[in-house]
Amino acid sequence: MNDTYKSIIEINQQCITDCKNCITEMAGKESHNDCPDCCVQCVNACDVLIKMMTAESAYVKQYALLCAEICDYCADHCEEHEHDHCKQCAKTCRACAEACRKIAA
């Protein structure tokens, strides 16, 4: 596996961790948008991208673009909340989306 993938996998893993934390922290709380449902989708997207990278799939670029889109969608919704866990989730999602776009280019 190439070194670029290794660094992207680390970012994806952090995104998964922060999204799962957001899901847990939002349990039982009211949400005026798609948070924490967007976090579930983001976790799934990052997980699939990690699998594609470790398999060195010919479709990594396409998955990376989709993952970036889903990470931005999640960040958009989490940023609307004032909770620290949501702010952290949004920050990590933005970093993940940026990293995904780099390997998709």
Secondary structure, 3 states (H helix, E strand, C coil): CCHHHHHHHHHHHHHHHHHHHHHHHHCCCCCCCCCCHHHHHHHHHHHHHHHHHHCCCCCHHHHHHHHHHHHHHHHHHHCCCCCHHHHHHHHHHHHHHHHHHHHHC
